[in-house]
């Protein structure tokens, strides 16, 4: 998990969590499979630690064919890769930023952690008529204008993350 992958702090970033592992005794590809990852810590089987839900995007056998190197990402990966121009062009503008962000995440079936953002009451108007619009661009614009970061938490919900005041 990472909030910001730039060399300098950039508000608004939304980075998918990545999971990499090596597995043996699996002979078929896991690409596009959904996996739920959890771990039992100190024998507490009734309350395992939930890492989250991931979708496998890469699954390559090692040179000796004994293992498979698997890479999976959480739901933000698909959101970031998606072309959302059709969704954007279907909106009835103007609308409040809260309605805009609710519509955006509903489009992907992603629940948000209930929160009020500082610019939720801001009016959003249509300024472009795109044929291509990246989901990553929309996510980062929502977070940037509110001075936060975004990520999928361990419960699979989109969460707005604010830096704590240290002064």
C-alpha positions as CSV (number, residue, x, y, z in Angstrom):
1,X,0.0,0.0,0.0
2,X,1.2,3.5,-0.8
3,X,-0.5,6.9,-0.6
4,X,1.9,8.8,-2.9
5,X,4.3,7.4,-5.4
6,X,5.8,10.7,-6.6
7,X,9.2,12.0,-5.5
8,X,7.3,14.9,-3.9
9,X,4.1,14.9,-1.9
10,X,1.2,15.2,-4.4
11,X,-2.3,15.5,-2.9
12,X,-5.0,13.6,-4.7
13,X,-3.0,10.5,-5.6
14,X,-5.0,7.2,-5.6
15,X,-2.7,4.2,-5.9
16,X,-4.0,0.6,-6.1
17,X,-2.5,-1.8,-3.5
18,X,-0.4,-4.5,-4.9
19,X,0.1,-8.0,-3.7
20,X,2.9,-10.2,-5.0
21,X,3.5,-13.8,-4.1
22,X,5.1,-17.0,-5.3
23,X,2.9,-20.2,-5.3
24,X,3.6,-23.8,-6.0
25,X,1.4,-26.8,-7.1
26,X,-0.9,-24.5,-9.1
27,X,-0.7,-25.4,-12.8
28,X,-3.4,-23.2,-14.4
29,X,-3.3,-19.5,-14.7
30,X,-4.9,-17.4,-12.0
31,X,-5.2,-14.3,-14.3
32,X,-8.6,-12.4,-13.7
33,X,-9.3,-14.5,-10.6
34,X,-10.5,-12.7,-7.5
35,X,-8.7,-13.6,-4.2
36,X,-9.5,-12.6,-0.7
37,X,-6.4,-12.4,1.5
38,X,-6.3,-12.8,5.3
39,X,-4.0,-14.1,7.9
40,X,-4.5,-15.7,11.3
41,X,-2.3,-14.0,13.8
42,X,-1.4,-15.6,17.2
43,X,-4.0,-18.3,16.7
44,X,-7.0,-15.9,16.6
45,X,-8.9,-17.9,14.0
46,X,-12.2,-16.1,14.9
47,X,-10.7,-12.7,14.0
48,X,-8.3,-13.0,11.1
49,X,-6.5,-9.9,9.8
50,X,-8.1,-9.0,6.5
51,X,-5.6,-7.7,3.9
52,X,-8.4,-7.2,1.3
53,X,-9.7,-8.4,-2.1
54,X,-7.4,-8.5,-5.1
55,X,-7.7,-9.4,-8.7
56,X,-4.8,-11.2,-10.4
57,X,-3.3,-9.4,-13.4
58,X,-0.1,-11.3,-13.9
59,X,0.7,-14.9,-13.4
60,X,4.0,-16.2,-14.8
61,X,5.7,-19.6,-14.2
62,X,9.3,-19.5,-13.1
63,X,11.9,-20.8,-15.4
64,X,12.0,-24.2,-13.7
65,X,8.1,-24.4,-13.8
66,X,8.0,-25.3,-10.1
67,X,6.4,-22.0,-9.0
68,X,4.2,-19.2,-10.4
69,X,4.9,-15.5,-9.7
70,X,1.6,-13.8,-9.1
71,X,0.8,-10.1,-9.0
72,X,-2.7,-8.9,-8.0
73,X,-4.2,-5.4,-7.3
74,X,-7.2,-4.1,-5.4
75,X,-10.2,-2.5,-7.1
76,X,-8.5,0.9,-7.7
77,X,-6.4,-0.8,-10.5
78,X,-9.5,-1.4,-12.6
79,X,-10.9,2.1,-11.8
80,X,-7.7,3.7,-12.8
81,X,-7.5,1.8,-16.1
82,X,-11.1,2.4,-17.1
83,X,-12.3,4.9,-19.7
84,X,-15.2,6.8,-17.9
85,X,-16.1,9.2,-20.7
86,X,-19.5,7.6,-21.3
87,X,-20.3,7.9,-17.5
88,X,-19.1,11.5,-17.5
89,X,-21.1,12.5,-20.6
90,X,-24.3,10.9,-19.2
91,X,-24.3,13.1,-16.0
92,X,-26.9,15.9,-15.7
93,X,-24.8,19.0,-14.9
94,X,-24.5,21.1,-12.8
95,X,-24.3,18.9,-9.7
96,X,-22.7,19.0,-6.3
97,X,-19.3,17.4,-5.9
98,X,-20.7,14.9,-3.4
99,X,-23.3,13.7,-6.0
100,X,-20.5,13.6,-8.6
101,X,-18.2,11.4,-6.4
102,X,-21.2,9.2,-5.3
103,X,-22.1,8.6,-8.9
104,X,-18.5,7.9,-9.9
105,X,-18.0,5.2,-7.3
106,X,-21.5,3.7,-7.8
107,X,-20.6,3.4,-11.5
108,X,-17.9,0.9,-10.4
109,X,-19.9,-0.7,-7.6
110,X,-17.4,0.6,-5.0
111,X,-18.8,1.6,-1.6
112,X,-17.2,4.7,0.0
113,X,-16.4,5.1,3.7
114,X,-19.1,7.6,4.8
115,X,-17.5,11.0,5.1
116,X,-18.0,14.7,4.5
117,X,-15.4,16.4,2.4
118,X,-14.6,20.1,2.6
119,X,-15.7,20.7,-1.0
120,X,-18.8,18.4,-1.2
121,X,-21.1,21.4,-1.7
122,X,-19.0,22.8,-4.6
123,X,-20.9,22.9,-7.9
124,X,-19.5,20.8,-10.7
125,X,-20.2,22.0,-14.3
126,X,-19.4,20.3,-17.5
127,X,-16.3,21.8,-19.0
128,X,-15.3,19.1,-21.5
129,X,-17.0,16.6,-23.8
130,X,-14.5,13.8,-23.8
131,X,-14.3,10.7,-25.9
132,X,-11.7,9.3,-23.5
133,X,-11.4,10.1,-19.8
134,X,-9.4,8.1,-17.4
135,X,-10.9,6.9,-14.1
136,X,-7.6,7.7,-12.5
137,X,-7.9,11.3,-13.6
138,X,-11.4,11.6,-12.1
139,X,-10.4,9.9,-8.8
140,X,-7.4,12.1,-8.4
141,X,-9.3,15.3,-9.2
142,X,-11.9,14.5,-6.5
143,X,-9.2,13.9,-3.9
144,X,-6.9,16.7,-5.0
145,X,-9.7,19.3,-4.7
146,X,-10.3,18.1,-1.2
147,X,-6.6,18.0,-0.1
148,X,-6.5,14.2,0.5
149,X,-5.5,10.9,-0.9
150,X,-7.6,7.9,-1.8
151,X,-7.3,4.2,-1.4
152,X,-9.3,1.0,-0.9
153,X,-9.3,0.0,2.7
154,X,-9.1,-3.6,4.0
155,X,-12.9,-3.8,4.0
156,X,-13.0,-3.0,0.2
157,X,-14.4,0.5,0.6
158,X,-12.9,3.6,-1.0
159,X,-11.5,5.8,1.8
160,X,-10.4,9.4,1.8
161,X,-7.1,9.8,3.7
162,X,-6.0,13.1,5.2
163,X,-2.6,13.8,6.7
164,X,-2.7,14.5,10.4
165,X,-1.8,18.0,11.7
166,X,1.6,17.8,13.4
167,X,1.8,21.4,14.7
